[in-house]
Amino acid sequence: MTASAPPLLETWLEPANSSCWSAVRHRRRNYSPEKAYGNAKLENILFTKELHRRYHEQGISAAAFHPGLVATNFARDTTSWWRYTYHTPFKRLFTIAPEKGAVGLIWLAEGVPGTTWQSGTYYQSNKPARSSPRADDPALAVQLWDRSEALLAA
């Protein structure tokens, strides 16, 4: 990645705060689609921040963003209550078109890291956004990174 100019990684977050780490942890406990999804989104933010910490000085910029509640096939085959938000007539009350959800991705891709947006930051509506306090835990980000490396090496 450091050979491309300029290197950029964007993490797309759906409306909560998928990773192998969540899947591994949830196999050992009572599985909840909502909890697994929320943990996966938290992990996306942690990954983005740790990638920034490790590689920003080498020229890699990373940002995470929340596109909003986008009308997709998300939750189509689940027993989760989310299927009612995404796959009933009520979805028009809560979701936005995919084109509107892509605005943040386009803003990041067309923008200039360090000028338009800051690397290592989580965005919503093209502005820095608040997330779970756990997303600001550097030790948790390192733990996720190390566990991800171990899973990939296995």
N, C-alpha and C positions, 0 to 999 in steps of 0.2 A: 504494500500500500504506500509505503513512503516514496516509491519511485514515481507514482503518478503525481500530476500537478493540477490543482492542489488536492491532496487526498482528503476525502470527506466521508464520514459515515453518519447516516441518519437513522434513528431508531423510531419507528412508527408505533405509537401507543394508542390502543383503543380505549374506550371509556372506563377505565379503572386503573388502579395503581398496581412467546412460550419458550419456557426454557426447560432444559433437561433437569435442572436443579429442582424445580417445582415438582416435576413428574416423579423424580426419585423420592423426594420427601413425602409426597402424597400417597405413594404406594404403601407406605408403612403406617399410615393413619387412615382415619375415615376420610374418604375423598369428597370434596365439595367443588363442583365446577366453578362456583363464584370465588372461592378462596384461592383455588389454583390459578384462576385468571388474574386475580388481583396481585398475587405473588409474582406471576410472570411479568406483569407490567412494572411492578416495583423493581424486578431484576433487570428489566430493560434500562431503567433510569440508572441503577447502580452500575451496570455494564458501561453505559455511556460515560459516566463520571470517571470510572476507573480507566477506561480507554484514554480519556483526556489526560488523566494524571500520568499515565505511563508513556504516552506517545505524542502529546501535543508539542513538546520541544523538538520532536523530529519532523514536525510539519503536518501531523494528522489532526484534523478537526472533527469533532463528534458532537452531535446534538440529538436530543430526544424530543419528540413532540406528540401532542394529543390532537388528533384530527377532529374530535367531536364524535357524536353518535352518528355514524355513517350507515346509511341504508345498504346493507350487504347481506350475504347469506350467513352471517355470523349467527351462531346458536340455532341453526336450522335443525340439527339432529341431536338436540340435547333435551334433557328433562328439566333443565333449568328454567326458572321463571323468565329469564331473558328472552326466551323464544316468543313470549307475548309482546315484548317491546319491538322485536325485529320482524315478526312474521304474522302479524294480524293487522287489521285496518288501523289499529292504534299507532302503528309505526310512523304514520305521517305526522303525528303529534310530537314525536320525540327524535326523529332521525333527520339527517340532512343528506342531500344527494352526494354521491361519490366525488363529483367534480368539486363541490364545495369543501369536502373533506381533504382533497388534495392540495388546497391552497397553501397550507403550512409546509408541505413537502416541497412545493414549487418555490416558495419564499426562501426556504433554506438552501435549495439547490442553486437558485439564481443569486442568492446573496453572497456576501463576502465575509468569511469567518473573521472575527475580530473587528469588523466594521458594522455589518448589518446585524450580525448575531454573534454571541460568545460561545466558544467551544466549551463542552462540559455542562451545558445548561439544558434544562427541560422547559419547553415552550408550549403555550396554548394560545391560540389566536395571535400568533406572531409576537408574543410577549413572554418574558420569563414567567413561569407559573409555579405555584406552590405545589408540593407533593407531600407524601407521607414523611414524617420526621425520620423514619428509617432510611429514606432515600438519601439522606445527608450523612449517613454513618460510613466513614471511610473504611473502618475495619470490616464491616459487612460487605462492602464493595470488593475488598481484597479477598475475602473468604469466597465470594461468588466467583471471582476471576480464577482463583486457585482451584476451586472445585470444578469449574468448567474445563480448565486445562487438563485436570486429572481424568475427567470423563472422556475428553477427546483423545487422550493418549491411550486409553484402555482398549 
